[in-house]
Amino acid sequence: MKIAIAGSGALGSGFGAKLFQNGYDVTLIDSWESHVKAIQTNGLHIDINGEHCHLEIPMYDSRDIPEDELYDVVFLFPKSMQLKEVLDYIQPHINQSTIVVCTMNGLKHERLIEQYVELPQIVRGVTTWTAGIESPGYTHLMGSGPVEVGALVTEGTDNVKTIVDILNQAELNGVLSDDLHQSIWKKICVNGTANALCTILECNLATLNQSDDAKNLIYKITQEIVHVATIDDVHLNLDEVFEYLIDLNDKVGPHYPSMYQDLINNHRKTEIDYINGAVARLGMEHHIDAPVNHFVANMIHAKEQQLDAQ
């Protein structure tokens, strides 16, 4: 079984490393030239929950994938705004039996993915693994999962079971989702609060919890997300989700979310339009107001302009 990691930045490198360590035929693929060259030349240096690993793992630049390469499974790990670019370069290397796995942050990615493969081939999911990049070729992976996955249609159930088995063999803690849409919306609550607010306030998760005003913002953002989630027939308990978010911030503590790493550390554009921006946009489509999420998205865009993010 040939597996491709399409988008091998922080989390993609981490998942690829775990799969590779457990005997899978894995290839990393990315468009970041210096990262690709570093791994091709010196291998992947990755810290997994405090343990340093040096892996000679295959790596392709997205423009240099051999024409005859065909993958049985593709894990999608690009930033949301790069998804179309990644699907375009991976399309010649998949067929009608390839399983495409998407655990990306954000909402409604399947609308784009289904333009490339049939719905039963898509395995959608969410994960609580966290990752980061210190420099090209040097990354870290933290956590214990789970990776919660599910099918978009009943015909995709067998593909989901295959992916759960692969994830568990790789010690990535694969779990078959009881309610995929609920899991996706709950993850939006995580990213729409922790990612956005830590980036605006330039702080880590532990510091975020120390401010009553920040906690109030977490509550208001979550309140709107819970309301908009009803468009997918998802009914989250606001107070339970809020408590979960506060507890999660305490557990992860010193971690700086990926959006902070992208914008504050590396002056890269963020996925805000696919998180808080998407909540506001979907709310508008269904006549549900989400002004706090709209404001948060605008604040991140202002910070992107301020830092000349690329």
N, C-alpha and C positions, 0 to 999 in steps of 0.2 A: 504494500500500500504506500503510495507516494503522497506526501503531505506538503502543501505550500503554505507559508506564512506570508500573506500579501499585505505588506505594511509592517516592517520589522523594526519599529522603533522600540519604545520602552516595553510595553506590554507584549507586543508581538515577539520581541527577542526572548522575553521571559517564558512565554508559552512554548516557543520553538525550542528553547534550551531544555525545558522539562520533557518534552516529547523526545528530543534527541537523546537525552540521558537514559531514557527508558526504551531505547532500541528502535524507535521509529525512523523511517526514511524521510527526513525533513529537510526542506530547503527554505532559507530565509530570502525574501525579496523586498527590495526597497528602492526608492528613488533618491535618497540622500547620499550623494556621491562619497563624501568623506567617511560616513558611517559604513557604507558598503566596502570601500577600499580598506578601511581599518580591519574589518572582520575577515575579508579575503586574505589580507597580508598577515595578520597576527592572531586570528581567531577571535571568538567572542569571550570577553572577560565579564562575568556576571556574578553578582553577589545575591544568593538566594537565601533569604532569612538568616543572614549573617555568615553564610558559608561561601567562600570564594570558589568559583569554578572557571576553568579555562577550557573552552570547547572549540575544536576544529570543525565547525559546522558549515556546510555548504551555503554560499551566499551569492545571489545574482543581483546585479543592477536591473531594474525593471525594463530597461531598454535592451538588455543582453540575454534574455531568457532564450535558450536554444529552441528552435522552431518545433522540434519533435517532442518537447517536454509536455507530458499530459499528467494531470494530477487527479487523484481519487478524492482528495479532501482539500479544500481551501479554507483556511481561517482568515477572515478579514479583520485587519487591525489598523487601518489608516485613520487619520483624523477625518471627521465627518465630511468636511469640505473637499477632501481628496478621494472620496469613495468612487465617484464616476471615473476618475483617472485610473484608479486601481482596477476597477472592473473592466475598463477598456484594455489594459495591458494583460490581464489574466484571461480574458475571454478566449483567445486562441488556444489556451492550454487546459480548457475544461470541455466536458461533453455532457450528454444528457444523463449520465449516471454520477457525475461529480457532486459531492455534497459540499455546499457552501455554508460556512458557519459564521454568523455575525453576532458578536457580543459587544458591539461598539456602543459608546455613549450616544444618547440622543433618541429621537422619536422617528418612527415611520421610515426607517432605512429600507425596509422590504419593498416599498413602492418603487425604488430605483433598482434594487437587486433583481426583482421579478421581470425586469426588462432584459435580463441576460440569461436567466435560468428559470425553470418551472417552479412553481410554489412548493411542491413536495421536496425539491432539492434543497430548499432553504431551511436551515436550522437556526432559529433566533434564540438569543439568550442574554443573560446578564452575569456579571461576575464582581466579586468584592476583592479580588487580587489587586494589588497596587504595584506600580512600577515607576522607574525613572531612568534617565540617561545622565551620567556624569560627563561623558565626552564621547566622541565617536568610538564605537567598539567597546565601551565600558558602560554597563547597565546594572540595575538591581531589580529584584522581584521580592515583594513582601506579602505575607498573608498565608492563608490556608484555604481560600475559596469561600464558598463553593462557586462552581460555574453552573448556573441553573439554565437549562436549555429546554426548548419545546418546539413542536411543529406548528406551522401556520395553518396546515390542513391535515386531515386525518391520514391522507395518503403518505405523509412524510414521517409517520411514527417510527417506522423501521430505521430510517436514517438517523433519527434522534437517538434511538437506542445504540446505534453504532458509535455515535459521537460520545455518548455517556461512557461507553466501554473504553474508548480511546483515552478520554480525559482521566478516567480512574486508573488505567494502566500507567498513565504518566504522572500519577499522584497530584492531579489538578482538581480533584474532588468534584467530578461531574454529578449532577443531580437532575433527574427528570422533573420538570416543572409541573406542578399541579394547576397553576394558573399563570400562563406566560405573560399575558397583558398586565396582570397585577404586579408581577415581578418587574416588568419594564417600567411601569409608572412609579413604583417604589424607588427604583434606581434613579429615576428622574428627580425624585425628591432629594436624594443624596447629592447628586451632581448640581442640581439647581440651587442648593443652599451652600454646601461646603465649597465646591469649585468656585462658584461666582463670588461668594462673600470673602473667602480667603484671598482671592485675587484683588478684589476692590480694596480690602482693608490691609493687604500685604501682611498676612499673618498665617500661622499654622492652625491646625484644627483645635489643639488644646487651648490656644489663645482665644480663638473664636468663642468658645464656651465660657470664657471668663467675663464676657460682656453681656449684661442684661439687655442692652439695646440690640446687640447682634442676635441674641436668642429670640427677641421679639421679631426681628426680620426673618429669621428662620421659620418662625411660626406663620407669619403672613405669607411668605413665599409658598410654604407647604400648603396652606389653606387654599390658595388659588390652584395649585397643581392638583390637589385632591378633587376640587370642583371640576376642572377641565377633564380629568381622567374619566369622568362619568360618560364621556362621549364614546369610550370603548367598553361601556358597561362594567367599569372597574369602580368599586366602592370601597375606598380606603377609610379607615378610622383615623381622623385627623390627630387626635391626642395620642393614639398609639404610635403613629408614624413620627410625630414630634419627639416623643420619648426615645424612640429607636434612633433618631438622628443625633440627639444629644449624647446618648450612650456611645454611639459609633464614634463621634468626635473625640470623646474621652479615651476610647480604646486605641484609636489610631494615633492620637496625641500629637507627637512631633512631626508627623507627615505633612508635607506641603502638597496639595492636590495638583493634578496634571495641568490644569488650566493656569495655576500659579507658575508652574515650571515653564510652561510654554510662553506666557506673556511677560512675567516679571523677570525671570532668569534669562530667557532666550529671545525675547522680543518677537515672538511668533504669534500670528493671529490665532484666535481661540475658536472653540466649537459652540460659542454662546448662542448662535442662531439656531442650533439644533437641540438646545436644552431650554433655557428660559425663553429665548426668542420663539422657539417652536411652541411652547406652552401658550404664550401670548397670541401667536398666529392661529393655532388651532382653536383657542378660545374665541377669537374674533370670528372665525368661520362658523362657529356654533352659537354665536351671540352670548358668550360667557366672558365677562370682563376679567382681565388679569393684569391690572395696572402695575403692581409691584414687580412682577416678572418682566413686563415691558420696560420699566425703569431700570431694573438691574441689567438687562441686555444693553440698553443705551449707555449705562455707566461703563460697561466693559468695552463697548465700541469707542467711547471717549478715551479710555485708557489706552486702547490699541493705537488710536491716532496720536496721543500724547507721546507714546514710546516708539512711534513710527514702525509698528509691527508689520512684518512681511509674511 
